[in-house]
Amino acid sequence: MNIVYLTFGEKTNIHVQAYLSILSFRKQMDDSDRIIIVTTVPQFYRQARQWAEIIALEDWQIDEWKGLHNYLFRVKTKTLQMVADKYPEDSILFVDIDTVLYGRLEDMRNILNKGKGIMHKDEGHPSQMKGASLRMWHTIEGHTYGGITLSMRHHMWNSGIIGIPGVISQTIARQTLLLLDGMLDDGVECFNVEQFAMSVAMIEQLELNEAESVVVHYWGNKPEWESMAYDILAKAYMEQLSLEDAAEQLDVCKLSKTPYYIHRSSTASRLKRFIDKLFKDKDYKYL
């Protein structure tokens, strides 16, 4: 099984999150597993070169993979397609950086070995959602892309985890791109149209299973989880631990004490911005 990560840009918080996720998966890997890191900054992953495959991307490739509509998350599907083409017989577990494995990796491996698919969570049908997702559905309802006519059976699944059996990974990647590009051509501007396209392609080909009971996806509380990731890597650096040793010391029980989602009041955020404008910082001093 290929456990795939995509990172680009030089903001360290992105790569610190990736390392936290990688460490959590590394603890449970067996000889049949391979970590693949696709990145525009391969120098950030020198410590992982002994046991991970690092695939370097250039910035121009990122721009090209965004496609005609300059859609950032199209890069994710193009990365999946690249890995599927390189290892067509191997199952793929595409992992977003803001995730941590806390359950059994073996459970997901068994699902893929049975020819079934995995995504993080069934979020329901976009017709029952609000905002951009609902507007997306009103735009594409009943449309046909790549031979697939969209209907009420096509739920939106969260794509924080994407697990695809190797025998069908190339087909899923190609189908997702057809769906995605078709929706974008029809004027869809929803930021998560990528995960809807992936969901439709998977639903058409596979029985889908949720990974929520195995992997935490902390998109709803990134600041606290990022802070923990920085602390873990800083401690590993100061103690001169290898990544293997840092993985062994990763205590998922401690991580579980930090919420992965917090509903933050929009009113409180507006008040904070207003107060910050009234009482601005001043008297800056520099070297």
N, C-alpha and C positions, 0 to 999 in steps of 0.2 A: 504494500500500500504506500502510495506517495502522499505525504502530508505537505501541502503546498501553502506557502506564504507569499504575499505580494507587498512590497514596500517601495515607496519612492519619495524623493525629497529629502532634505537634510535636517529637518526638524527632529531633534533627538527624541521627543516624546513618542513619536511614531515607532521608532526602533526599540525603545525601552519597552513599550507595550508588546511588540513582537517577541522580544526576548523572554518576557514573562510567560507568554503563551507557549513558546517553544520549550521552555524549561518544564512546563507542566506536562506536555506531551512526551518529552524525552524520557521522563521517569518510567513510562509504560511501553516504550517501543520494543519490538522484538527484531530478530534478524531479517524479517521480511519487510520491514518498514524503512522508508527513506524520507528524510526531510529535504525539501527543495525550497530554497529561498530565491525568489525572483525579485531583483532590486536594482535601482539606479545607483545605489551606493554600496557596492560590494565590500569596500574597505571597512564598513561598520560590522561586518560579519566574519572577520578574520579568525576570531576564536572558534567559530563553528565550522571552519573549513575541513577539519579532520573527519567529521562525521555527517556533514550536510553538503548537498550539492548547491553551489551558488551560481545562479544564472544572472549575468549582468545585462541590464537594459540601458540603452542610451535615451536621453531626453527626447530625441526625435522619434524614437519608437513609441514612447508614451503619447506624443502628439498625434502620431499616425494612427495608433490604436483607438484614440478617442473618436475617430470617424468623422463623417461629414458634419455632424451636429455638435462636435466638440463635447461629447458626453463623457465625463470622467470615468464613470463606473463601467463603461464598455471595455476599459482596460482589463478589468477583472475577468470578463468572459474570454478575451483574447489570450490572457495568461493561461486560463484553463485549457483553451484549445491548443496552445503551444505544448503544454505538458502532455496532453492526451495524444498529440501527434508524435511526441518523442517516445512515450511509453504506452503504446496502445493496448497492451495486455494487462497493465497494472491498474488497480483501483485508485481513485483519487479522493482524497479528503482535503478540500480547499477550506482553509481556516482563516477567518478574519483576525486581525491582530488584537482586537479588543475582546479576547476570549481566554478562558482558562479551563483546562480539563480537570474535572473533579470526580467524575465517575470512572467507569472502566472502558479503556480504549478497546479492549477485547469485544465489548458489546457492539460497538460500531463496526469493527472488523468482521464480526459474524454476520451482521446485516448485509454488508457489501458482498461477502462470500456467497450469500444466498441469492444474489442478483437483485437486491432491493436498493432503493435510494434513500438518502438522508438529507434533510435540511433542518435548520435549527428549530423552527416552530411554525405551526399553521396559524396564521394571523387572521384568517377568515377571507371572505370574498370582498373585493374592493368596492362593490356596490353598497356594502354595509359600513364602509369607512367614511371618513370625513376629509375635507381639504383636498390636497393634491391627488390623493389616491382615488377619491370619488370622481374628481374632474377627469382623471385619466380614463376611468371606466366609461364615463359618458362619451368620451371621444372615440373609444375603440370597441365599444360593445357590439358584438356580432360581426366584427371584422375578421377577415381571414389572412393569416400570415404564414408563409411556408407550408400551406396546406392545412393549417389548424384554424378552425373557427372558434373564436372565444365565446365561452358560455359560462353558466353559473357553476359548472363543475370545476372551474379553474380558480382555485383559491390562491391567495397571496401567502407564500411561505417566506419566513425570514431567512436570508442567505448568509447569515453569520457562519454557518457550517454548510458545506455542500459535499455530500458523499455520493460518488458515482462508480458503479462497477466498471472495471476496465473494458469489458467487451462492448460497452455502449457509450463510453466517455466521448469519443469523437463525434458520434451522432448527436449527443446532447449539446455539445459545444456548438456545432454547426446550426442546429435547430434554434438554440437560444439566440444566436446572432441574427438569424432570419427574423425571428419574432421581434427582437430588440430594434433592429434597424427599420423594420416595417412600422413599428409604433412611433419611433422618432420621426420617420418620414411623414406620418400623419399628424405631427404637431404636438405629441405628448411632451410635457415639460416636467412631469413628476420625477423627483430625484431618485425614487426607488423603482423606476420602471425596469431596471436591470433585474431586480429580484423577482418581479412579476414575470418577466420573460423566462427566466430560469425556472420558475415554479411551473409555468405552463408546459415547457419542454419536458420537465421531469414527470409531471402528472400524465402526460401523453405516453410515456415510455415505461414508467416504473411504478411500483407501489412505494409510496413515500413514508418514511418514519421520522419522528421527531428526535432531535438530539438534546433537547432542553434538560432532560434528566441526567445528562452526562457532561455537558459543557455549559458553563456560565458565559453569557454574552452581556457584558457590563456597559453597553452603550448608554444606559440611563444614569450612570454615575461615574463617568470617566475620570474626573479630577481625583477622587480618592484612590481609585485603582492605579492610576498613573503614579501617584505619590508612593504607593506601596511598591510598585515596580522599580521606581528609582531607588528606594531604600534597599530592596533586595540586591540590585546590581551593585550599588555602592558598597554594601557590606561584603559582597563577593570580591570586589576589587580590593578593598582594604585588607581582607583576610587572605588575599592571593589564592582564592578558590578557582578551580577549573569549572567550566560550565556543568560538567558531570556532577561535581561535588555540590554546586549550587542547586542543581536539580534535585539531588537527594535531600537537601535541607529544606526544600520548598514545602511549607506546611499548609496544606489546603484547608485544614481545620481553622487556622488563624485567618486565612483569606475569607472564610465563610462568615466571619463576624462583621465584614464590611458589606453593606447593601449594594446590590448590583443595579438597583433602580431606585430613584428618588423622584417623587413628583414635586417639582419646585414651583412655587407660586409665581405666575406671570406678573401679578400685581406687585409682589415684593421685588421682582427684577426691575420693573419700571420705576418704582420708588427709589431703588438703589441708584439707577442711572441718573434720576433727577437730583438726588442728593449729591452724587459725585460731581454733577455740573455746578451745583451751588457752592460746594466746598472743595475746590480744586487743590491738589497738592501744589506746593510752591517752595521757593528757596532751594532749588536743586543745586547741589555742589558736585563738582567733578574733579578728577585728578588733573 
